[in-house]
Amino acid sequence: TTIFAFLPLLIMTGKMGVFMKILPIMISILLLSSLFEAFYFLPLHAKEFFSIGKLDKTKHKESALWKGLKSFYVAILRFLLRFKKLSLFILVTSIIVGTIGMIKISKLQFMPEFDVQQVQLNGVVNINNTLTDTEKYVTMIEKRLIEYLDKNAVDSVTSAIGFKMNPDQSFNLGDNLFHIFINLHEKAPENFFDTYINPLFSLEYDDSDMVRTKKAQLIAKEIQEGLLEEMREMKIDGEKLFEEFNVYTRQTGMVGNDIDIGFSHSNLKKVESALAMVKEELSKIEGVSDIGDNAKEGEKELKLRVNEYGQSLGLSEGYITSALRGSFFKGEYGKIFNEKGLLRIKVEDEFKDTSNSIKEFKITTPDGNVVVLSDVCDFYYKKSFVRIFKEDAVKVNSLYARVDKKIIVPAEVMKRLTPLLDKIEKDGVKVIIKGEQKANSQMMKEMLQAMVIAMFLIFITLVWMFNSFWQPLIILSIIPLSILGVLVGTKAMGLNLTMTGAMGMVGLAGVVVNDGLIMLEFVRRGKNYEEILDLAGQRLRPIILTSITTVLGLSTLIFFASGQALILQPMAISLGFGVAWATVLNLYFVPLMYAVIYRVNKE
């Protein structure tokens, strides 16, 4: 049943499917291996360690602890069986109400955040700056960063100009782009396991670089609220120097941006208006930062259109372009590096940047006459986008933002934006939801499919085992009721629900069934309350021991996860707290449900 719970996770698609498919495969192999060990090697070990003859003669003595626990358990179950229908109704209703309440106060995010060894900054300076200008400004930023940051936290700072990497691992090239990598020292141990246990069992443990006390996310936040806020307001010649300036820590890379919304319409002004409205709304939401878009305007272009007089003289746009190329276009002959950096070798007219020089430029017509360019052409200025983005052959401009998940999660942000996005759609603009919201929707859909497949496979297995329809349903009903333990555990650990936590819920379906099988296999032999109480009492120790060993096995990952192990912590929480709560359900819910369905009476 545990294998059947995890195997359906293989249906997951996209980057997430590639990332997580190893888990169901690995777990299935391990479980089959343990089954082989239990059937063949365990009896051999028993033969080595136990004397079968002596065991037959020795009467098993139950400890005082287990006697006390058994008496306490049987007393509570006897009381519940006395009012079995009312007890079952109150128990199920309370769990359903509690689950709904926990769902309402729980937050959903795609992946948990974990500490990394690099903080990244990227940005765009004014479009009119050259590569040399960009280098000058980046050098200034580097110096400010080195002064601003804690020396125990930062190992080095590396910069690249003419290049900007995006959170989704795509990149842009341009003279006015830059990217800065702040390389951090390793994080100092912060829990008992990392401080004392890990050094003993790690063969290559080296704590010489473990001097950083702050998490990368906190360092990024300090840069965001301090240095970046100061630099974003810098102006050169009355214009803002930085068109875009962001700081972030790279996580799993499966979702590029927390908030990512695309807009498409044939009228660009409507798209620009939609972008502006959503940006304004996002700026009002606490916890949202690095708001930007890819609708970056390039340099202002001077367009020439040949008028009727020019056409009558035999002039065309191609002819005029050829005539202007030598005087107004840059002729670049090469690039070299010297001690100052990149050096471009080019030839250009010193008067090319004055607007009058082009208007008064004299051009020779095909028949040999000389005319002034302004007489044969109409001039107008136009701005265009630096890059045109298309999705499915349709032009799409996207807006993106980053979210501090300790304050608010992307799902909550999108919920607050819904009325505005509906209004924009009514105006004819196509709205395309991307980013974490899209990933969450796909994840929940696939997780639900995996859960349905898992429960169906488990149900078929139980029907074959019990040769009954109702008894498997008793065990399967534990699965949705055990979700309360997952939600409470996740909240108690101060985390949000995540994709790996949802995978833990699917896997939990197979694990909680195990204790249910142990209980129902015995309880169904009972013909009255006393027999059920006696049989259920006999299953107390196996169920509790099974659950305790499971929870203890997961405890280090639940309570002492660090680094990239934090990705799997929500899964361990789902399984650990889910199993702990399901233990209570198996001890009380299963006997009650059986007694109600099969109308077991006192006598």
Secondary structure, 3 states (H helix, E strand, C coil): CHHHHHHHHHHCCHHHHHHHCHHHHHHHHHHHHHHHHHHHHHHHHHHHHCCHHHHHHCCCCCCHHHHHHHHHHHHHHHHHHHCHHHHHHHHHHHHHHHHHHHHHHCCECCCCCCCCCEEEEEEEECCCCCHHHHHHHHHHHHHHHHHHCCCCCEEEEEEEEEEEECCCCCEEEEEEEEEEEEEECEECCCCHHHHHHHHHHCCCCCCCCEEECCCHHHHHHHHHHHHHHHHHCCEECCEECEEEEEEECCCCCCCCCCEEEEEECCCHHHHHHHHHHHHHHHHCCCCEEEEEECCCEEEEEEEEEECHHHHHCCCCHHHHHHHHHHHHCCEEEEEEEECCEEEEEEECCCCCCCHHHHHCCEEECCCCCEEEHHHHEEEEEEEEECCCCEECCEECEEEEEEECCCCCCHHHHHHHHHHHHHHHHHCCCEEEEEHHHHHHHHHHHHHHHHHHHHHHHHHHHHHHHHCCCHHHHHHHCHHHHCHHHHHHHHHHCCCCECHHHHHHHHHHHHHHHHHHHHHHHHHCCCCEHHHHHHHHHHCHHHHHHHHHHHHHHHHHHHHCCCHHHHHCHHHHHHHHHHHHHHHHHHHHHHHHHHHHHCCCECC
